[in-house]
């Protein structure tokens, strides 16, 4: 999340997210995937195909300049399901540009992992009045559940 004068800068967050999605698209294309389209609602972010199969991706980009050791996963905003609780994507991809890492996991597997580990919940984490709720996963505890690509 980006801040401007101590307040969340949602427009900058959107731009950062779009840049992360573009990077992941390019990364996937370099692996032989074909871009189908982007989606601008809560269903998913990217649709790609590989060897005749279509896959959808929910993509999050970490904006911190240093490694906190954590990963946060949104699940509610403004009293409605969001993030992992709303996406219809096949895969959840977390991009850490400052670490040169991409973490990838099937969404159903991530939901299972959250249910099993019962991570810490942050409330009111988004823009003021949004009531955004996030799970905080400790990366060293969940790394083995993800496929981690080093760039």
C-alpha positions as CSV (number, residue, x, y, z in Angstrom):
1,X,0.0,0.0,0.0
2,X,1.2,3.5,-0.9
3,X,0.8,6.5,1.4
4,X,0.5,10.2,0.5
5,X,0.9,12.6,3.5
6,X,0.1,9.7,5.9
7,X,-3.0,8.7,4.0
8,X,-3.4,5.7,1.7
9,X,-2.9,6.6,-1.9
10,X,-5.4,4.4,-3.7
11,X,-4.7,5.8,-7.2
12,X,-1.0,4.9,-6.7
13,X,-1.9,1.5,-5.5
14,X,-4.0,0.9,-8.6
15,X,-1.0,2.0,-10.8
16,X,1.4,-0.3,-8.9
17,X,-1.0,-3.2,-9.2
18,X,-1.3,-2.7,-13.0
19,X,2.4,-2.5,-13.3
20,X,2.7,-5.8,-11.3
21,X,0.1,-7.4,-13.6
22,X,2.0,-6.3,-16.7
23,X,5.2,-7.8,-15.2
24,X,3.5,-11.1,-14.4
25,X,2.0,-11.2,-17.9
26,X,5.4,-10.7,-19.5
27,X,6.9,-13.3,-17.1
28,X,4.3,-15.9,-18.1
29,X,4.6,-15.1,-21.8
30,X,8.4,-15.8,-21.5
31,X,7.5,-19.2,-20.1
32,X,5.4,-19.9,-23.2
33,X,2.0,-18.8,-22.0
34,X,-0.3,-16.8,-24.3
35,X,-2.1,-13.7,-23.0
36,X,-5.9,-13.9,-23.5
37,X,-7.2,-10.8,-21.6
38,X,-7.2,-8.7,-18.4
39,X,-10.2,-8.5,-16.2
40,X,-11.0,-5.3,-14.3
41,X,-13.4,-6.7,-11.7
42,X,-13.0,-8.9,-8.7
43,X,-13.2,-12.2,-10.7
44,X,-9.5,-12.3,-11.6
45,X,-6.7,-10.1,-13.1
46,X,-5.3,-12.1,-16.0
47,X,-6.4,-14.9,-18.2
48,X,-3.6,-16.8,-19.9
49,X,-3.4,-20.1,-21.9
50,X,-0.7,-22.7,-22.0
51,X,-0.7,-25.8,-24.2
52,X,-4.5,-25.4,-24.9
53,X,-5.5,-24.9,-21.2
54,X,-6.8,-21.6,-19.9
55,X,-5.7,-20.3,-16.5
56,X,-6.8,-17.2,-14.5
57,X,-4.7,-15.3,-12.0
58,X,-5.3,-13.0,-9.1
59,X,-2.1,-10.9,-8.8
60,X,-0.9,-8.8,-5.9
61,X,2.2,-6.7,-5.8
62,X,4.1,-6.0,-2.6
63,X,5.1,-2.3,-2.6
64,X,7.4,-2.3,0.5
65,X,11.0,-1.5,-0.2
66,X,12.2,-4.0,2.3
67,X,11.2,-7.6,3.3
68,X,8.8,-7.6,6.2
69,X,8.8,-11.4,6.3
70,X,5.0,-11.2,5.8
71,X,2.4,-11.5,3.1
72,X,-1.0,-10.0,3.5
73,X,-4.1,-11.4,1.8
74,X,-7.2,-9.2,1.6
75,X,-10.5,-11.0,2.3
76,X,-13.1,-8.2,3.0
77,X,-13.6,-4.6,2.1
78,X,-16.5,-2.3,2.8
79,X,-18.4,-5.2,4.4
80,X,-18.2,-7.4,1.3
81,X,-16.1,-10.3,0.3
82,X,-13.0,-9.3,-1.6
83,X,-9.5,-10.6,-2.4
84,X,-9.2,-14.3,-1.7
85,X,-12.8,-14.6,-0.6
86,X,-14.1,-13.1,-3.9
87,X,-11.7,-14.1,-6.6
88,X,-12.7,-16.7,-9.1
89,X,-9.1,-17.1,-10.3
90,X,-7.4,-20.5,-10.5
91,X,-4.1,-19.1,-9.1
92,X,-3.0,-16.4,-6.6
93,X,0.2,-14.8,-7.5
94,X,2.2,-12.5,-5.2
95,X,4.9,-10.4,-6.8
96,X,7.8,-9.1,-4.6
97,X,9.7,-6.8,-6.9
98,X,12.2,-5.7,-4.2
99,X,13.1,-9.4,-3.6
100,X,13.0,-10.5,-7.2
101,X,10.4,-13.2,-6.3
102,X,7.1,-14.4,-7.6
103,X,5.1,-16.7,-5.3
104,X,2.3,-18.7,-6.9
105,X,-0.3,-21.0,-5.4
106,X,-3.7,-22.4,-6.5
107,X,-6.5,-20.3,-4.9
108,X,-8.2,-23.4,-3.4
109,X,-4.9,-24.4,-1.8
110,X,-4.4,-20.9,-0.4
111,X,-7.9,-20.9,1.1
112,X,-7.1,-24.3,2.6
113,X,-3.8,-22.9,4.0
114,X,-5.5,-19.9,5.5
115,X,-8.1,-22.2,7.1
116,X,-5.5,-24.5,8.5
117,X,-3.0,-21.9,9.8
118,X,-5.6,-19.3,11.1
119,X,-3.3,-16.3,10.5
120,X,-3.4,-13.0,12.3
121,X,-6.1,-10.6,10.9
122,X,-5.6,-6.9,10.4
123,X,-8.7,-4.8,10.4
124,X,-9.2,-1.3,9.0
125,X,-6.1,-1.9,6.9
126,X,-7.2,-0.2,3.7
127,X,-8.2,3.3,2.9
128,X,-10.1,5.3,5.6
129,X,-13.6,4.0,6.2
130,X,-13.1,0.9,4.0
131,X,-13.1,-1.6,6.8
132,X,-10.6,-3.6,4.8
133,X,-9.5,-6.9,6.5
134,X,-6.3,-8.8,5.7
135,X,-4.8,-12.1,6.7
136,X,-1.1,-11.8,7.6
137,X,0.9,-14.9,6.6
138,X,4.5,-15.4,7.8
139,X,6.4,-16.2,4.6
140,X,8.9,-18.5,6.3
141,X,5.9,-20.6,7.6
142,X,4.1,-20.9,4.3
143,X,6.8,-20.9,1.6
144,X,6.7,-24.6,1.0
145,X,3.0,-24.4,-0.1
146,X,3.9,-21.9,-2.9
147,X,5.9,-22.3,-6.1
148,X,8.5,-19.5,-5.7
149,X,10.2,-18.2,-8.8
150,X,13.5,-16.2,-8.4
151,X,14.0,-13.5,-11.0
